[in-house]
């Protein structure tokens, strides 16, 4: 298989729409549909990703769900927003959320 473009990897970008399956129970995963808002530190347990829930979540639409990264089973990219380097805009800000 010939590749014409160099693969630079995939980066989660703020404003992108994702569908995430994460661990909820042994019987079924938790499905999260929404817009990626950034990362957050969760005490000593590690990092989580913040998702603004879309209308498929009914009464929870617009709320923020934090998913610990070690609980993610799969992540589908529905639409990708362009990467914006926040540090170059504001060098005093190191946190995305």
N, C-alpha and C positions, 0 to 999 in steps of 0.2 A: 504494500500500500504506500503510495507516494504522497507525501505531505507538501503542500505548496506554501502554507503559512506556519510560522513558528508558534508553538503552543506556549503561551505565557502563564497558563493556569487560570483558575477561576477565583474571583474575589467577590465576597458578598458586598453589595453596595447599597447604601441608604437610599430608600425610595423604590427599590426593586420589589416585585411581587413574587412571593414564594408559597409553595404548599409543602408543609413539613409534617412528617410522621415522626412521633416521638413516643417513648415508652409511657404507657398509662397503666396497663395491667398485662397479665400473661395472655389474656384472651383477645385483646384488641389494642391497637395503637391509638394515641390521641392525634387527631388531624387538626392542623392549624393552617388556615388560609389568610393571607394578609400581606401587609407592607412592612418590609424590614426597616426598623428605626435605629438600630445600632447594637452595640455590645454593652454588657454591664457586668461588673464583678459581683459575685455572690458570696461574700464573706471569704472564708478559707476554702470553700468547696469548689471554687473555680469560676468559670466564665459562663455567661448565659447570653442568648440573643433575644432582643426585644422585637416583638411583632405586633403591629396594630391590626387587630382582627377586622376582617371584611364583613360584608352583609350576610355571608353564608352562616355566620355565627349568631344570627338573629339578635337577641337582646344584648349580647356582648359586643356587637359591632362597635368599633371605635375604641374599645378598651385595649390596653397593652397587656400582652402575655409574654412572660419571661420564660424561656425554655433553656434549662441547663444543657450546655453543648454535649455533655457525655450521655444525654438521654435521647439524642437525635438518631433516628433509624435511617431516614432518607430525607432529602431536600430536593424538590422539583423547582426549577427556575421557570416561572410563568412569564415574566417580563423583567429584563435587566435594565436598571438605570445606569447612566454613565457615571464613572468614578470621579469624585471631586475630592481633592486633597485638602482636608480641613486644616491641617497643620500649616500649610502655606498661606491660608487665608487668615488664620489666627494662631500665632505661634504659642500663645499662652494656654490654649485649650488642647488637652490631651485625651479627653474622654468624648466619645461619640454620643453618649446618652446621659 
